[in-house]
Amino acid sequence: MVSSEQLIEIESSLRNFFIREKSRAFTGSSTYSLMKYRGLSLKVKDEGTKNAAFIVGIAAYEAHFRIQDGIKIQGSLGGDENIVRKWYMYTGTKEVMEKITNMDKVPDKPKNEEIEDTI
């Protein structure tokens, strides 16, 4: 289970990453275009290892990304998906997210159930 403190820390990391990346791109431009990233939100949908995802919301856009590899599986961020993937894969966030959602643990082997023969 993801704690709210961990989620806030990861969300802040993504918000700051977006602002840094966009600031470089908008050099000399007004800061108005950066304001939408201040309202960025991040949620985690932890429904087992195959369906675990994080959801990023920016303004009216929302996209779902797999925790396993950071690939977008649903939605759109209006072209900002590459920044999310870059943040996820290259800042150590992937390892943190896998750890807090327990994806870093190898699943236990299924126990063999005893089968009784009825003749």
N, C-alpha and C positions, 0 to 999 in steps of 0.2 A: 504494500500500500504506500502510496506517495504522500508524504506529509506536506502540509501547506507551506512550511518553511522552505523545504526543498524546492517546491514548485515555484515559489516566489523568487528564489535565487536563480533558478534556471530561466524563468521568464525575464528577469532583469538582465541576465547575460545575453539573451536573444535581443532584447530591446536595445541594449547598448551596442551590440554588434551591428544591428541594422542602422542605427544612427551614425556609427563610425563609417560604415560602408557607403551610406547615402551621402554623408558629408563630403567624402572624397569625390563622389560623382557630381555633386552639386556645388563644387567650389565656385565662389563668386555669385551663386544664386541666393535667393532669399531663403530664410529658414522656415518659411510657411510650408514648404513641401515636406519638411521633416516632422511636422506636428502630428501627422497621422500615425507615426510609429510610436509616439508616446502612449497611445491608447492600445498598443499591442497586447494581446492576451494569449495565454498558453494553458492548455488543459491536457491531462493524460487520461486516456481510455485504456484501462488495463483489464482486458478480458482474456487472459491466457497468453501464452507466448506467441501464438500465431496471429492473434488479433490485437495485440498491444499496439497502441498508436498514440501520437501526441497531436494535438489540434492547435493550430496557430490561427488567430483571428487578427486581422488588421482592417480597421474601418469596417466596411460592409462585406469584406471578403473573409473566407474561412477555408482552410485546407487541412486535410488529415495526412499524416506522414507515419510510415511504419517505424517503430522503435528499432527493429532489427537492423535496418540498413538506411533509414532516412529517406526512402523513396516516397514521393507523393502518391497516395492511393485514391484520393477523392478531393474535389473542390478546387479552388483557385485563389491565389493571392495577387492577382492582377500583374503577373510577371515577376514577383518577388520570390518565387519558389527556390530559385538557384541560391539566393542568399541564405535561406533557411537550411538548405542542404550543406552549403559551405560551412555555416556555423556548426551544424550538427556533426559533420564528419571531421572537421579540423581543429576544433577547440577543446576536445576532450569531453564534450557533452554526451556523445554516444555512450561512452563507458559509464558515465554518471547515471544516465537514464536507464541503462541496462541494469545497473546495480540496484537502483531504487525500485525498479519494477521486478526485481528478482529474475531477470532474463539471463544473467550471467551464470546462474546455477545450471548444471547439467540435469535434465529431468531424470527422475528415478526410473529405473527399469520397471515395467509393469510386473506385478507379482503373478506368478503362475497360479491359476486357480485349480484347485483339485477337481477333477471330473470323475464323478462316480459312475461306474457302469451298472446299469440296471438291466438285468437279463431275466 
